[in-house]
Amino acid sequence: MNSRQRVKTVLEHKQADRIVVDFGSTPTTGIHVLAVENLRKYYGLSMNPVKVIEPFQMLGEIEPDLQEVLGIDVIGISPRINMFGFANENWKEFKTFWNQTVLVPGKFCTTYDKNKSILLYPQGNTEVPPSGRMPESGYFFDAIIRQQPINETALDSRDNLEEFSYITEEDLTYWDQQVLKASKTKKGIIVNFGGTAIGDIGLVPGTGLINPKGIRDVSEWYMSILMRKDYIIDVFDKQTDIAICNLHKIINILGDSKDLIDAVYICGNDFGTQNSQFCSKEDFEEIYAPFYRKVNNWIHKNTRWKTFKHSCGAVEPLIENLIRAGFDILNPVQINAEGMDSLQLKQKYNERLVFWGGGVDTQKVLAFGKPEDVKKQVKEQCEILGKDGGFVFNTVHNVQANVPVENLVAMIDMLKQINS
């Protein structure tokens, strides 16, 4: 099997010739730029500056030579415009707090505040307030809340839709070109078209908007789910109308190329904490499920794509709801969260849900364990989740900056051993 065949096989819940591996295909399965550089150095690869392909989390590009070393089977395609509202193009060098020289997009424009934090600006416009801050001791950006005073009588759901606009001809051409380019790799393809992330808390502050209106404070948004339920539902309804319109245009321009795509990244909104959920089943069914189902049903009716839902945390009580809402893939299996025992999940949902991620715990084992601890857990998780297909190996969320390279190598070595 080649990688493309392997991915298609496991997504159909069938056993492939080996474990499918993903690093870097989505904004929740990536590797921090520092860890990417450490891996390149360890394996003796060329040491050109790593590109920051997702500036919010400072995720690094995994080039073909490193893809080969890691045994990657999946290629991801992301939107032309990133979370800060500018394109990933016209690359320039940037020196980080941790003394790494990286490549950032040309409109990655920064200043420093009185606390020596880096400030990043929406659309590269330094004439407006910054939308992102990285503290001197940090490795990624936090959104700066720019909430305007809320007038309850004048709330307009269109204000929370500014970032969910109708697709342009430029972006249609971009998707067409990127899908064809990715297909030449003979790897599986997952695409994040954007616009379908219903209530994703990472998007609420509008980091790519010059002057975000509507409800943009994270705590205010969470309260609105209860206090302004009709408003939130109206946002989701209008947003998904736009998303489906855009998807219709995309599959028209892709033509037969749409069949090259294996999965589509729908949403990264977290519904779980370490030991509970952010909302009840009842609220999920009333507020979220109708609109997830609306998008997923349209995709399944018009394409062969599998739909991908990211949610960290203890989400087992909501998994049946996610399945009924039309999701095919859950990312990740947060194995250190309450109720997320991989063996029980595999036995209960094996033929109804693909588990993407959960190969090793990033909070403790990968970050602070010994290499032998990493190898042991990788082996155990692959044996459990990889049985009978329905599993794509990735860590529990993105690989962070200061993970010891020895632990990353231990993970990779064990994967190679399993897959040999």
Sequence and secondary structure as in RCSB ss.txt:
>XXXX:A:sequence
MNSRQRVKTVLEHKQADRIVVDFGSTPTTGIHVLAVENLRKYYGLSMNPVKVIEPFQMLGEIEPDLQEVLGIDVI
GISPRINMFGFANENWKEFKTFWNQTVLVPGKFCTTYDKNKSILLYPQGNTEVPPSGRMPESGYFFDAIIRQQPI
NETALDSRDNLEEFSYITEEDLTYWDQQVLKASKTKKGIIVNFGGTAIGDIGLVPGTGLINPKGIRDVSEWYMSI
LMRKDYIIDVFDKQTDIAICNLHKIINILGDSKDLIDAVYICGNDFGTQNSQFCSKEDFEEIYAPFYRKVNNWIH
KNTRWKTFKHSCGAVEPLIENLIRAGFDILNPVQINAEGMDSLQLKQKYNERLVFWGGGVDTQKVLAFGKPEDVK
KQVKEQCEILGKDGGFVFNTVHNVQANVPVENLVAMIDMLKQINS
>XXXX:A:secstr
  HHHHHHHHHTT   SS EE SSSSTTS BBHHHHHHHHHHTT      BEEETTTTEE   HHHHHHHT  EE
EE  SB TTSSBS S EEEE TTS EEEE TT  EEE TT  EEE GGG TTS   EEE TT SS EE       
 GGG  GGGGGTTS    HHHHHHHHHHHHHHHTTTSEEEE  SS  TT TTTTT TT SS  SS  HHHHHHHH
HHSHHHHHHHHHHHHHHHHHHHHHHHHHHGGGGGG  EEEEE    B SSSBSS HHHIIIIIHHHHHHHHHHHH
HH   EEEEE  SS HHHHHHHHHTT  EEE   TTSTT  HHHHHHHHTTT EEE  SS TTTHHHHS HHHHH
HHHHHHHHHHTTTS EEE  SS B TT  HHHHHHHHHHHHHHH 
